[in-house]
Amino acid sequence: MGREAKGQKDPLGSVAMLPSIEVRAHEPPSATGRPAMQRAGERASDAAVTPFPRARWFDATAPGVRPAGGTDTRRRWAIPLFLAALVLVVTARGLIFRALLPVALVTAAVALLARGRRQLVPPPQVSRRGLSLEGDQLLLRSQSSAAQHVLLTTRERFGVTLLATPRRDRIVALLSSSAGMSSIGAGFDGPSRRTFAALLDHASVVGSDEVGLEAIGPDGEPISLSPAALAALLEELTLRSPGCLERFLLTDARGAALGLDSRELRAGGRVFDLTAPLEWRAFVFQEALGQAIAVYQGTWVRQGTNEISLVCLLPAMTPPLDGLGTSLGPLDRGALRDLRLMQGIPESPPPADQRVAIDRLLMVPIRSALDKAPRPAAQAPRARA
């Protein structure tokens, strides 16, 4: 279920994740009658005016490097060997037990420590791989010094959408701009989740089985940073564009602008003012594709005369709410809210001319923004943790 039948065409069409198109001369009016792209007192771009000449380097996690826990284990084994050698030197009798055996124990302990140190250091012949923020470009530099890929251009408007697993053990930053769309990931353990709680609080929760959470780079390898490196990179990007964490800039499958920021949602040639009352609801529906059945999730939005249904395939498995409340802790009240935003009621399929196909990873961030917008008095209450 959820797969296309052989020889049948997906009614949604392909969901394009392409660079944002330039603003056309005649933008569609918003539902409230305000200008779509710029309102009174709002700058045309929130990019920082001050230049950033210094380059920053962010090391990617090397796949061949062992975690620090392996070194701790070897150190725990080496210490008893040193102590045993010292005890034998003091208490043992005879040349073999007092000299040769302690030397053997010390040699074994030194070998353990040296082996752990070698495994922590990448092979010298392998070049560094990571991200370089040089001028107004964020570059991915691969193991070959000649290979580099432009992930982001900060002189233009760009967005950063943060996504996380339900347990917040992995976070992915989706970068969207005219250079295209790319993703950067980072893994978080217990201590790092507490240290970077403010960063994790900005991330929307998606299913753990999403392929996009692997953060595959243009070179075919995952782009994974340490939590500290990812936080430093996001801090640099926020300095250059203060509103980037609340924005994404893409185009849909029909070539129309698909974007979100703190003030408006634009999709399907329509603009929705997020500072004015609007109606929305989450739903699911299914359609037959030959001998198969495809199950979709949708978000219906209406404001004035503007009305659309954002649709995408339903994930194979939605994270359950039961049992998460006791294990997530107070840090993840936002995660519980996002998990509730994933839920939808079954409905009939929406009209084809009202549908706008979007990437599945963007559904929860869009619903989260809609949930913060004002609502008419008759609208249902907001999702709460």
Secondary structure, 3 states (H helix, E strand, C coil): CCCCCCCCCCCCCCCCCCCCCCCCCCCCCECCCCCCCCCCCCCCCCCCCCCCCCCEEEEECCCCCCCHHHHHHHHHHHHHHHHHHHHHHHHCCCHHHHHHHHHHHHHHHHHHHHHHHHHHCCCCCCCCCEEEEECCEEEEECCCCCCEEEEEECCCCCEEEEEECCCCCEEEEEEEECCEEEEEEEECCHHHHHHCHHHHHCCEECCCCCHHHHCECCCCCECEECHHHHHHHHHHHHHHCCCHHHCEEEECCCCCEEEECCCEEEECCEEEECCCCCEEEEEEEEEEECCEEEEEEEEEEEECCEEEEEEEECCCCCCCCCCCHHHHCHHHHHHHHHHHHCCCEECCCCCHHHEEECCHHHHHHHHHHHHHCCCCCCCCCCCCC
